[in-house]
């Protein structure tokens, strides 16, 4: 469902699994984690994300998934187009305009059997 962009349907399915098919701890832990992650990454819904993450933390405080929560929260912020400060992430004008101005082709055919093969190269220096 997620691969098709059906995020609301994926969340509805996970909520059904949590309510009706919660057969063991592994299912519950993974479902809580997925719900928190989906709300964070696909909707930027911190309230619902925190609800499921806090439930996971309270029920399974020593589980490895608890350690992954902060990573997912960070990914959710980036996935929604903003950095931790709330500013948009974009490339600087310098990074975009910094391109090779000239292409130089050098014929370098190193001989792996000759230990004194010389390879020539040129580097571009930025003008300050």
Backbone torsions as a table, in degrees:
resi	resn	phi	psi	omega
1	UNK	NA	-43.4	-179.2
2	UNK	-63.9	-40.1	179.3
3	UNK	-61.4	-26.1	179.4
4	UNK	-92.3	-1.0	-179.1
5	UNK	81.5	15.5	-179.6
6	UNK	-91.2	67.6	-172.9
7	UNK	-69.6	-41.9	179.6
8	UNK	-63.3	-40.7	179.3
9	UNK	-66.9	-37.6	178.2
10	UNK	-63.8	-42.0	178.7
11	UNK	-66.2	-41.4	178.1
12	UNK	-61.1	-40.9	178.3
13	UNK	-64.7	-43.5	178.7
14	UNK	-63.9	-38.7	177.5
15	UNK	-65.5	-36.9	175.9
16	UNK	-64.7	-43.2	178.0
17	UNK	-60.5	-43.2	-178.6
18	UNK	-63.9	-37.4	-177.2
19	UNK	-84.8	-42.8	-171.2
20	UNK	-103.7	-31.3	-171.6
21	UNK	-118.9	30.6	-179.6
22	UNK	-81.4	80.4	-171.2
23	UNK	-87.0	-23.5	-179.4
24	UNK	-156.1	175.2	-177.8
25	UNK	-61.6	-39.5	-177.7
26	UNK	-61.2	-43.3	178.9
27	UNK	-64.6	-45.1	-178.7
28	UNK	-62.7	-47.4	-178.8
29	UNK	-60.1	-49.3	-177.7
30	UNK	-66.8	-36.1	179.2
31	UNK	-68.9	-43.6	177.2
32	UNK	-60.9	-43.6	-179.9
33	UNK	-63.6	-46.5	-179.6
34	UNK	-61.6	-43.3	179.4
35	UNK	-60.8	-45.9	177.6
36	UNK	-60.9	-43.1	-178.8
37	UNK	-66.0	-43.8	-178.4
38	UNK	-64.5	-44.7	178.5
39	UNK	-61.8	-37.7	-179.8
40	UNK	-71.1	-50.2	-172.3
41	UNK	-79.0	-39.7	-172.0
42	UNK	-97.1	-23.8	-177.6
43	UNK	-120.5	-14.5	-176.1
44	UNK	63.6	25.7	-176.7
45	UNK	-90.3	91.0	-175.5
46	UNK	-65.4	-38.0	-177.3
47	UNK	-61.8	-51.4	179.8
48	UNK	-69.4	-37.1	177.7
49	UNK	-60.0	-49.3	-179.8
50	UNK	-62.8	-35.0	179.5
51	UNK	-58.0	-49.2	-178.7
52	UNK	-74.0	-38.1	178.0
53	UNK	-65.1	-40.5	179.5
54	UNK	-67.2	-38.0	176.7
55	UNK	-62.5	-42.2	177.1
56	UNK	-62.5	-45.2	179.8
57	UNK	-61.9	-42.2	-177.8
58	UNK	-69.5	-39.9	-178.0
59	UNK	-80.1	-34.6	-174.6
60	UNK	-134.5	66.3	-173.7
61	UNK	-63.2	-24.0	-177.2
62	UNK	-101.4	6.8	-178.2
63	UNK	-75.8	148.7	-179.8
64	UNK	-61.1	-31.3	-180.0
65	UNK	-63.2	-29.3	178.0
66	UNK	-62.0	-37.1	178.1
67	UNK	-66.5	-25.5	-177.5
68	UNK	-83.7	-12.4	-175.3
69	UNK	-59.4	-46.9	-178.1
70	UNK	-64.4	-34.0	177.0
71	UNK	-63.8	-46.1	-179.7
72	UNK	-65.0	-39.6	178.1
73	UNK	-60.7	-41.8	177.7
74	UNK	-64.5	-40.6	178.3
75	UNK	-65.4	-36.3	178.8
76	UNK	-62.6	-38.7	178.9
77	UNK	-65.9	-45.2	-179.9
78	UNK	-68.1	-40.3	-178.7
79	UNK	-63.3	-28.5	179.7
80	UNK	-88.6	10.8	170.5
81	UNK	88.9	12.7	179.1
82	UNK	-136.1	155.9	176.9
83	UNK	-87.8	178.9	179.6
84	UNK	-55.9	-33.5	-178.9
85	UNK	-76.2	-9.3	-178.7
86	UNK	91.4	1.2	179.1
87	UNK	-88.0	150.7	178.0
88	UNK	-68.4	144.2	177.4
89	UNK	-92.4	124.4	177.5
90	UNK	-151.0	161.1	177.7
91	UNK	-78.6	146.7	177.9
92	UNK	-73.3	159.7	178.6
93	UNK	-62.2	-35.9	179.1
94	UNK	-63.0	-42.7	-178.6
95	UNK	-65.4	-35.7	-179.4
96	UNK	-72.8	-42.0	-176.1
97	UNK	-81.8	-10.9	-178.5
98	UNK	-80.1	94.8	-179.8
99	UNK	-130.9	159.9	176.8
100	UNK	-65.9	132.0	-179.5
101	UNK	-92.7	-17.1	-175.7
102	UNK	-145.8	137.6	178.0
103	UNK	-106.7	126.6	-179.4
104	UNK	-117.2	127.3	178.2
105	UNK	-103.7	123.0	179.2
106	UNK	-117.3	132.4	179.0
107	UNK	-84.0	100.4	177.6
108	UNK	-117.4	112.2	177.1
109	UNK	-124.1	83.8	-177.9
110	UNK	-66.0	142.2	177.8
111	UNK	-99.6	112.6	-177.6
112	UNK	-64.9	-15.7	-179.5
113	UNK	-95.2	-3.8	-179.8
114	UNK	-112.0	110.9	-175.8
115	UNK	-71.8	-8.3	-179.1
116	UNK	-111.0	27.7	177.2
117	UNK	-65.3	134.4	179.6
118	UNK	-107.8	130.5	178.0
119	UNK	-112.7	125.5	179.0
120	UNK	-96.0	147.6	176.7
121	UNK	-156.0	161.8	176.5
122	UNK	-130.1	145.1	175.2
123	UNK	-119.3	150.2	177.0
124	UNK	-88.1	137.4	176.1
125	UNK	-105.8	135.4	177.9
126	UNK	-76.6	141.6	-179.5
127	UNK	-86.5	125.1	179.9
128	UNK	-103.6	NA	NA
